[in-house]
Amino acid sequence: MKRRKLLFHLKNNDCELLFEGGKHSMYFNTKTKKTSTVPRHIEIDNWLAVKICKDLEIPPPS
């Protein structure tokens, strides 16, 4: 999955960028107060995208 598509999915599900780290970005779900890191790679494995969504308690991307 493209990182850009995942970030679009996160923003549509009320997740905001908390801060940028060295190699990852930290995202925060404003409804559930959960956080997860997103690596800064062009491609993100599908299983990792599902795990990020599970950590943030949002539905997985389609």
N, C-alpha and C positions, 0 to 999 in steps of 0.2 A: 504494500500500500504506500502511496506517496505521502510524505510528511504533510504536505500542504492540504491534502484531502482530510487527513486525521485532525489537523488543527481546525479546519472548517467545521468538522463534526463536533469537536470539543466546544467551540464557540457557540454553535447552535444549541448546545445542551447546557448553557449557563456556566461554562468553565472559563476562567480568565487566567491570563499569564500572571504569575506571581513574581518571578524573577528569572533572569538568564544566568545560568552557571557557566562553567568552563566548557563542558561538552553536552550539557543537557539544559532543557527549559523546564521550570517547575510550573505546573498548572494547578489551579484551585477551583473546586466546585463550590459556587456561592450558595447553593441550596443545602448540600450535605456537609459542607466544611471539610471535605476530603481533599488530599493532594496526591499528585503523582508526577513523576519526571518523564519527559519526552526527549529521546536522544535527537541530536541535530544531524540526522542523516537524511539523504534524499529519499531513500527507501526504508520503510520500517516493516519488519516481518508482521504478518497478519496475526500470529499468536501474541505478539507483543502489543499490538494495537488493541486486541481484545482484553489483555491484562490491564492496560492503562485505563480502558473504559470501566472495567470491573473495579479497579482501585478507586476511581472517581464516582462509582455507583451511577453510571449512565448506561444506556443501551449500547451494545456493540455496533460498530459501523457496518453498513451493508456492502 
